[in-house]
Amino acid sequence: MKVLKFGGTSVGSIENMCNVKNIINDGDKKIVVLSAMSGTTNKLVAISSDVANKAHNEAIDKINKLHETYTITIDKLLNNKVLNKEVKEYVSNVFDFLVACTHKTYSKSLENNILAQGELLSTYMFNCYLQQEGISSALLPALSFMRIDEDKEPDISYIKQNFEVAINAAKDSEIYITQGFICLDAHDEVSNLQRGGSDYTATIIGAAIKAEEVQIWTDIDGMHNNDPRYVENTKPISNLSFDEAAELAYFGAKILHPQTVTPVRADNIPVRLKNTMNSHAHGTLISNITSENGIKAIAAKDNITAIKIKSARMLQAHGFLKKVFEIFETYKTSIDMITTSEVAVSLTIDDDRNLDEILEELEKIATIEVDKNQSIICLVGHSVVNHQETHKLFQILQDVKIRMISYGGSKNNISLLVDTKDKINSLQKLNDYLFELVTL
């Protein structure tokens, strides 16, 4: 059985929902994971922010406007009067719940409950649409089987056992619809897999059922060799290895949640990236097969903070780095890049929530320099550090101040740290130069 995930844009209009229906209605049983309709999660985040700031009237206004949007969509999507009424009642209950939330004291738990409504709305509505079109479908509530543990990792044994129960209860159906993004935490409270988490939901389910393939359907023809939001003349990549895809996702490729390939790579379950609006395009196939040496793609990750830690005591002091890493461990802050010299170590983080506390601890053992508003540019490809043309990439960055370079930590990744104001120029230069040099 295949698992197909469709993002917010894919269910963001009547036309796109019709495209999704046509894609999944091929006679084969499958599991379909849906995101919230495009724009809904952003609006729910804004409503949650209003609740946190006790802006009651502003929250109510946003809720009413969003409710009106869904009412219009339902009338366009569902001409079956019975189903139209059923969905409107369900949607009204959801928005009544959101209104009730505006009278409650803000908490992270309340926010998670507010954000969960987007996926609950899209899946209920789409499932009824399939029934109207004569397609045998069933709704599997993700909150009945999707759970993360204390470390916020998927509880695979729990998921597998409870998903089996859910799907067996609807075993006569052809299409199984469920929500992406949302889950329960280790205390059975509503939580989520962070933004973009529907991709992660799909591969977690894929791993749990040993799926034939996981497909991620979005609004672009697969993974591109550079970020098309900033760079002209990018091209889709036909094949990537799990390692290459993981590097690109982690370092900023927006088409994939950073953890997407983690659940499926051990069982070699391929992940295919496809375009809902251009379903015949090949897209990108992610598998354990590696092909072509050299740089295949470039991604960039913003909101990076660089920290230089300098101390004469570091010289031949084998315990110094241990002390540094223990500070980051204490504040549960991961490190992206790291370079060292005899008397200094430079590293980067993308989570600055505990930056002040971390710096206070570091200043007890070293002199600290901090650079904010940095971006990591990541160049990825199979055995990229061994390719004969790779060294030439530095020639085109003569006018760009490179703060750090990570080379050799992975055979598949070279990372450059630049000031964010230089990011777009660097990406375009790299794109123009490298992909003329390297034949992919």
C-alpha positions in Angstrom: 0.0 0.0 0.0 1.2 3.5 -0.7 1.0 6.6 1.5 0.3 9.9 -0.3 0.6 13.2 1.4 -1.0 16.4 0.0 0.1 19.8 1.3 -2.0 22.9 2.0 -1.8 24.2 -1.6 -3.0 20.9 -2.9 -6.2 21.2 -0.9 -6.3 25.0 -1.1 -8.9 25.5 -3.8 -11.8 23.6 -5.4 -9.7 23.0 -8.5 -6.8 21.5 -6.6 -9.1 19.3 -4.5 -10.5 17.9 -7.8 -6.9 17.3 -8.9 -6.2 15.4 -5.7 -9.4 13.3 -6.1 -8.3 12.4 -9.7 -4.8 11.4 -8.5 -5.9 9.1 -5.7 -8.9 7.6 -7.5 -7.0 4.9 -9.4 -8.6 1.8 -8.0 -5.7 1.0 -5.5 -6.1 1.1 -1.8 -4.0 3.9 -0.3 -3.6 6.1 2.8 -3.9 9.8 2.1 -2.4 12.4 4.6 -3.7 15.9 4.3 -2.4 19.3 5.6 -4.7 22.1 6.5 -6.0 24.3 3.6 -3.3 26.8 2.5 -3.4 29.9 4.8 -5.5 28.2 7.5 -2.6 27.4 9.9 -1.2 31.0 9.6 -4.6 32.3 10.5 -4.9 29.9 13.5 -1.4 31.0 14.6 -2.6 34.6 14.5 -5.8 33.7 16.5 -3.6 31.9 19.1 -1.4 35.0 19.3 -4.5 37.1 19.9 -5.6 34.8 22.7 -2.1 35.0 24.3 -2.3 38.8 24.1 -5.9 38.8 25.4 -7.0 40.6 22.2 -10.4 39.0 22.4 -12.2 41.1 19.8 -9.4 40.7 17.2 -9.4 37.0 17.7 -13.2 36.8 17.3 -13.0 38.9 14.1 -10.4 36.5 12.6 -12.4 33.5 13.6 -15.6 34.8 11.9 -13.7 35.7 8.7 -12.1 32.3 8.5 -15.5 30.6 9.2 -17.0 32.6 6.3 -14.2 31.4 4.0 -15.0 27.8 4.8 -18.7 28.3 4.3 -18.1 29.6 0.8 -15.7 26.7 0.1 -18.3 24.1 1.3 -21.0 25.6 -0.9 -18.7 25.4 -4.0 -17.4 21.9 -3.2 -20.5 20.1 -2.0 -23.7 20.2 -4.1 -25.1 17.2 -2.2 -27.5 18.9 0.3 -27.1 16.2 3.0 -23.3 16.3 2.9 -23.3 20.1 2.6 -25.4 20.3 5.8 -23.3 17.7 7.6 -20.0 19.5 6.9 -21.4 22.9 7.8 -22.5 21.6 11.1 -19.1 20.0 11.8 -17.3 23.2 10.7 -19.6 25.3 12.9 -18.7 23.2 15.9 -15.0 23.7 15.2 -15.4 27.5 15.0 -17.6 27.5 18.2 -14.7 25.7 19.8 -12.3 28.4 18.6 -14.6 31.1 20.0 -14.6 29.3 23.3 -10.8 29.3 23.3 -10.7 33.1 23.3 -12.2 33.1 26.8 -9.6 30.7 28.2 -6.2 31.5 29.7 -3.4 31.0 27.1 -1.2 27.9 27.4 0.9 25.9 25.0 -1.7 23.2 25.2 -4.4 25.6 24.2 -2.3 26.8 21.3 -1.8 23.2 20.1 -5.5 22.6 20.2 -6.2 25.7 18.2 -3.6 24.8 15.6 -4.9 21.2 15.3 -8.2 22.5 13.9 -6.9 23.2 10.4 -6.1 19.5 9.6 -9.4 18.4 11.2 -11.3 20.8 9.0 -9.6 19.8 5.7 -9.8 16.1 6.2 -13.5 16.1 7.3 -14.4 18.2 4.3 -12.4 16.3 1.8 -13.6 12.9 3.0 -17.2 14.1 2.5 -16.3 15.4 -1.0 -15.0 11.9 -1.9 -18.2 10.3 -0.7 -20.2 12.8 -2.8 -18.1 11.7 -5.8 -18.9 8.0 -5.2 -15.4 7.1 -3.9 -15.2 4.7 -1.0 -13.3 6.5 1.7 -12.9 6.5 5.5 -11.6 9.1 8.0 -8.9 7.8 10.3 -8.4 10.3 13.2 -4.7 10.9 13.6 -5.1 11.6 17.3 -6.2 8.0 17.8 -2.8 6.6 16.7 -0.2 9.3 16.1 1.9 10.0 19.2 5.4 11.3 20.1 7.4 10.3 23.2 9.1 12.4 25.9 12.0 13.2 23.4 9.4 14.3 20.8 10.3 11.3 18.6 7.5 9.2 17.0 6.4 6.3 19.3 6.5 3.8 16.4 5.3 0.7 18.4 2.3 2.7 19.7 1.6 4.2 16.2 1.8 0.8 14.5 -0.5 -0.9 17.0 -3.2 1.8 17.1 -3.1 2.5 13.4 -3.8 -1.2 12.8 -6.9 -0.8 15.0 -8.0 2.3 13.2 -7.6 0.9 9.7 -9.2 -2.4 10.5 -12.3 -0.6 11.7 -12.6 0.8 8.2 -11.2 -2.1 6.2 -13.9 -2.1 3.5 -12.9 1.4 2.3 -10.6 2.1 -0.7 -9.1 5.4 0.5 -8.1 6.1 4.1 -7.9 9.8 4.9 -6.0 11.1 7.9 -4.5 14.3 9.3 -0.9 15.3 8.9 1.0 17.5 11.4 -1.1 16.8 14.5 -0.4 14.1 17.2 -0.6 13.4 20.9 2.4 13.9 23.2 3.7 11.4 25.8 1.0 12.7 28.2 -1.8 12.2 25.7 -2.2 16.0 25.2 -2.7 17.4 21.7 0.6 18.4 20.1 2.1 18.6 16.6 5.2 17.7 14.5 6.0 21.4 13.8 5.4 23.3 10.6 5.7 21.1 7.5 5.1 18.1 9.8 2.6 16.5 7.4 5.5 15.1 5.4 6.8 13.6 8.6 3.4 12.1 9.4 3.3 10.4 6.0 6.7 8.7 6.4 6.0 7.7 10.0 2.9 6.0 8.8 4.8 4.6 5.8 7.4 3.1 8.2 4.7 1.7 10.5 2.9 -0.2 7.8 6.0 -1.0 5.7 4.5 1.0 2.7 5.4 0.3 -0.9 6.2 4.0 -1.4 5.5 7.4 0.3 4.6 10.2 -2.1 4.8 13.9 -1.1 2.5 16.0 -3.3 3.1 19.7 -3.3 3.1 22.6 -5.7 6.5 22.2 -7.3 8.0 19.5 -9.6 10.1 17.8 -7.0 13.3 19.0 -5.3 15.1 21.7 -7.3 18.8 22.2 -7.5 18.5 25.6 -5.8 15.8 27.6 -4.1 13.4 28.8 -6.9 12.0 31.5 -4.6 15.3 33.4 -4.9 17.2 32.0 -7.9 16.3 31.9 -11.6 16.7 28.9 -13.9 16.5 26.2 -11.2 15.8 22.7 -12.3 14.1 19.6 -10.6 16.4 16.8 -9.6 15.2 13.3 -10.8 17.0 11.2 -8.1 18.4 11.8 -4.7 19.8 9.4 -2.0 18.3 9.5 1.5 21.5 11.1 2.7 21.4 13.9 0.1 17.7 14.6 0.7 18.2 14.7 4.5 21.0 17.2 4.2 19.0 19.4 1.8 15.9 19.3 4.0 17.8 20.1 7.2 19.6 23.0 5.6 16.6 24.8 4.2 14.9 23.0 1.3 11.3 24.0 2.1 9.8 21.2 0.1 10.6 18.7 2.8 10.3 18.6 6.6 13.8 18.0 8.0 12.9 14.7 9.5 10.9 13.3 6.5 13.3 10.6 5.4 14.3 9.4 8.9 11.5 6.9 9.5 11.7 5.2 6.1 15.4 5.0 5.2 16.1 1.9 7.4 13.5 -0.1 5.5 14.5 1.4 2.2 10.9 2.7 1.5 11.3 5.2 -1.4 9.9 8.7 -1.1 8.7 10.4 -4.3 8.1 14.2 -4.5 5.4 15.1 -7.0 3.4 18.2 -8.2 -0.3 18.1 -7.7 -0.8 20.7 -10.5 1.4 18.7 -12.9 0.9 15.1 -11.9 2.6 13.7 -15.0 6.0 15.3 -14.2 8.6 12.9 -13.0 9.3 14.8 -9.8 12.1 13.5 -7.5 12.7 10.0 -6.3 14.5 9.6 -3.0 15.9 6.1 -2.3 19.1 4.3 -1.2 20.5 4.5 -4.7 23.3 7.0 -5.3 24.0 8.5 -8.7 26.5 11.0 -10.1 29.3 12.5 -8.1 29.6 16.2 -7.5 27.2 19.0 -6.4 23.6 18.2 -7.2 21.7 20.9 -5.2 22.1 24.0 -3.0 19.9 25.0 -0.1 20.1 27.8 2.4 19.1 28.1 6.1 18.4 31.5 7.7 18.2 32.8 11.2 21.6 31.4 12.1 23.7 32.7 15.0 27.4 32.2 14.9 29.4 32.1 18.2 33.2 32.3 18.4 34.6 30.9 21.6 38.2 31.9 22.2 40.4 30.8 25.1 44.1 30.3 25.7 43.2 27.5 28.0 41.9 25.6 25.0 45.5 24.9 23.9 46.2 21.3 24.6 43.3 21.2 27.1 41.4 18.0 26.3 38.4 18.9 28.5 37.7 22.3 27.0 35.4 21.2 24.2 33.6 18.9 26.5 32.7 21.9 28.8 31.5 23.8 25.7 29.3 21.1 24.5 27.9 20.4 28.0 26.6 24.0 28.1 24.6 23.5 24.8 23.4 20.1 26.1 22.1 21.7 29.3 20.0 24.1 27.3 19.0 21.5 24.7 20.4 23.6 21.8 21.8 21.7 18.8 24.8 22.9 16.8 24.7 23.0 13.0 28.3 23.9 12.0 31.6 23.8 13.9 35.2 24.7 13.1 38.2 24.7 15.5 41.7 26.1 15.8 44.3 25.8 18.5 42.7 28.6 20.7 39.2 29.0 19.4 36.1 27.2 18.3 33.4 28.7 16.1 29.9 27.1 15.9 26.4 28.0 14.8 22.9 27.5 16.2 19.5 28.1 14.7 17.6 28.1 18.1 18.4 31.2 20.1 15.7 30.9 22.7 18.3 30.3 25.4 21.1 32.3 23.8 21.6 34.8 26.7 21.9 31.9 29.2 24.3 30.0 27.0 26.5 33.1 26.5 26.6 33.8 30.2 27.9 30.2 30.8 30.4 30.4 28.0 31.8 33.7 29.2 32.9 32.0 32.4 35.4 29.9 30.4 36.2 32.0 27.3 35.9 35.2 25.4 32.8 35.3 23.2 32.0 36.9 19.8 28.5 36.7 18.4 27.2 37.3 14.9 23.5 37.2 14.2 21.6 37.3 10.9 23.7 34.6 9.3 22.7 32.0 6.7 24.2 28.6 6.0 24.5 27.8 2.3 24.7 24.0 1.9 26.0 22.3 -1.2 24.9 18.7 -1.5 25.8 15.8 -3.7 27.1 12.2 -3.6 30.8 12.2 -2.7 30.9 16.0 -3.2 34.1 16.6 -1.4 36.0 14.2 -3.8 34.7 15.8 -7.0 37.4 17.3 -9.2 35.4 20.5 -9.8 34.3 21.2 -6.3 37.2 23.4 -5.3 36.2 25.9 -8.0 33.1 26.9 -6.1 35.3 29.2 -3.9 36.4 31.2 -6.9 33.0 32.7 -7.4 32.6 33.8 -3.9 35.6 36.2 -3.9 33.3 39.2 -3.2 31.4 37.5 -0.4 32.7 37.4 3.1 32.5 33.8 4.3 32.3 33.5 8.0 32.8 29.7 8.3 33.4 26.7 6.1 32.5 23.1 6.9 34.3 20.8 4.6 35.0 17.1 5.1 32.6 16.4 8.0 30.4 14.6 5.4 31.3 13.4 2.0 27.9 14.7 0.8 27.9 18.2 2.1 29.9 21.4 2.1 28.5 24.3 4.1 29.3 28.0 3.9 28.3 30.5 6.5 27.6 34.0 5.1 25.8 37.1 6.2 22.1 36.8 5.3 22.3 40.0 3.2 24.7 38.2 0.9 22.6 35.0 0.7 20.6 35.6 -2.5 23.6 36.9 -4.4 25.7 33.9 -3.3 22.9 31.4 -4.3 22.6 32.9 -7.8 26.3 33.0 -8.4 26.7 29.4 -7.3 23.7 28.3 -9.4 25.0 30.1 -12.6 28.5 28.7 -12.2 28.3 25.3 -10.7 25.5 23.8 -12.7 27.2 24.8 -15.9 30.4 23.0 -14.7 28.8 19.9 -13.3 26.6 17.7 -15.5 23.9 16.1 -13.4 
